[in-house]
């Protein structure tokens, strides 16, 4: 069993409230747009991290991270990227990977819109944790946590944080 925290679009800001929200997770997965290598380093000091770079991330993060990560966690096949779209409208850059070999769990960011939904056609769970940083179109900062246990994703929780100005 693993407890997972998921976030994206921090845009140079790791909100201190996330330390409490992610206190009991085993790993943090970041779906890109850290905004700075310092945010990656801060998260990495706090918890083990799996991550991809996003469209705003510069050369330092693009050297350290991949654009797409595919891995197994507790019997769940995971596909993690920044720009991914959503069921019925996956981004062309990732669409062929999703359709040719559907993961059990597809995680992306970019839109700043929290969205958790099943893709019934491909039998996968789509998670976009919204945006955890302060920059962007969103008015509430969001993050997600859940448990993966013997191939089952359960106990999905959303954290919503009023924007600090």
FENURHU-V385267 format. One record per helix or strand. SS is the DSSP state (@ for helix, = for strand). FROM is the first residue (numbers start at 1). TO is the last residue. If there is no record, write none. Layout:
ss/from/to
SS/FROM/TO
SS/FROM/TO
This chain:
ss/from/to
=/2/7
@/17/21
=/27/30
@/37/46
=/48/52
@/59/64
=/66/66
=/68/73
=/76/81
=/85/86
=/89/90
@/92/100
=/105/108
=/114/119
=/124/129
=/140/149
=/152/162
